[in-house]
Amino acid sequence: QVQLVESGGGLVQTGGSLTLSCAASGSNFDIRAMAWYRQAPGKGRELVARIISGGRITYGDSVMGRFTLSRDDAKNAVTLLMNSLKPEDTAVYYCHVRAYARRSEYEFWGQGTQVIVSS
């Protein structure tokens, strides 16, 4: 099992910044990707940003140029810096991990952290 500890989030005004962090722990798992997804009220879950083991980062179209994802390999952690926040960024943000163990792929989700951007 991989445990995910999320931190950050909260309430911010339009144009402001927030930082989300996610740390993964769990023995015998080879973490291949870490990502942040979000889900706004009444909408489906969408990719915000993902980093794979080779270091390539993918961003959702709506956050390109405003959000930055970084990784701390030693801590199995990722940090999402969110700048120029807009009301449409309001959502519950979830940390996601894809990992391998015993020749099988596993997915793990964090409990979610709320981000509210006021206009």
C-alpha positions in Angstrom: 0.0 0.0 0.0 1.1 3.5 -0.8 0.1 6.3 1.6 -0.3 9.8 0.3 -0.1 12.8 2.5 -1.5 16.0 0.9 -1.0 19.5 2.2 -1.8 23.0 1.1 -4.9 24.4 -0.4 -7.3 26.8 1.1 -8.9 30.1 0.1 -7.3 32.7 -2.1 -8.3 35.7 -4.2 -8.2 35.8 -7.9 -4.7 36.3 -9.1 -3.2 34.8 -6.0 -1.0 31.8 -5.5 -1.2 28.5 -3.6 1.1 25.5 -3.2 0.0 21.9 -2.9 2.3 19.2 -1.7 2.0 15.4 -1.8 4.3 12.9 -0.2 4.1 9.2 -0.9 5.3 6.5 1.4 5.1 2.7 1.0 7.7 0.0 0.8 8.2 -2.4 -2.1 6.5 -0.1 -4.6 8.2 1.4 -7.6 6.6 4.8 -8.2 6.3 5.5 -11.9 4.2 8.6 -11.9 2.8 11.3 -9.5 0.1 13.7 -10.5 -2.5 16.1 -9.3 -6.0 15.9 -10.5 -8.9 18.1 -9.7 -12.7 17.9 -9.6 -14.9 20.9 -9.6 -18.6 20.7 -8.4 -20.7 19.0 -11.1 -17.7 18.1 -13.2 -15.5 15.1 -13.9 -12.0 14.7 -12.5 -9.4 16.2 -14.8 -5.6 16.1 -14.9 -3.8 19.1 -13.6 -0.2 18.0 -13.9 1.7 14.7 -14.0 5.4 13.8 -13.8 6.6 10.4 -14.8 9.7 8.6 -13.6 11.8 9.9 -16.5 11.0 13.4 -15.5 8.6 14.4 -18.3 5.8 16.7 -17.1 2.4 17.0 -18.6 0.0 19.9 -17.8 -3.7 20.2 -18.4 -4.5 22.8 -21.0 -6.3 25.1 -18.6 -3.3 25.4 -16.2 -0.5 25.6 -18.8 1.8 28.5 -18.0 0.3 29.2 -14.6 1.0 26.0 -12.6 4.4 24.4 -12.1 4.9 20.8 -10.9 8.2 19.8 -9.3 9.4 16.6 -7.7 11.7 15.6 -4.8 12.9 12.1 -5.6 14.5 11.6 -2.2 11.2 12.2 -0.5 8.9 10.7 -3.2 7.0 14.0 -3.1 5.7 16.5 -5.6 4.8 20.1 -5.2 2.3 22.0 -7.3 2.8 25.8 -7.4 -0.3 27.5 -8.6 0.0 31.1 -9.8 -2.5 33.5 -11.3 -5.4 31.6 -9.8 -8.8 32.0 -11.3 -12.3 31.2 -9.9 -12.5 28.3 -12.4 -9.6 26.7 -10.6 -11.9 26.1 -7.6 -12.0 22.4 -7.0 -11.0 19.5 -4.8 -7.4 18.6 -5.8 -6.3 15.0 -5.5 -2.8 13.5 -5.5 -2.5 10.4 -7.6 0.3 7.9 -7.8 0.9 5.1 -10.3 3.2 2.4 -8.9 4.5 -1.1 -9.7 4.9 -4.0 -7.4 5.0 -7.7 -7.9 4.7 -7.3 -11.7 1.4 -5.4 -11.3 0.4 -1.8 -11.6 -1.4 0.0 -8.8 -3.1 3.4 -8.5 -3.5 5.3 -5.3 -5.4 8.5 -4.6 -5.1 11.0 -1.8 -8.1 12.2 0.2 -8.3 15.5 -1.6 -7.7 19.1 -0.6 -10.0 22.0 -1.3 -8.9 25.0 -3.3 -11.3 28.0 -3.4 -10.5 31.0 -5.6 -12.8 34.0 -4.8 -13.6 36.5 -7.4 
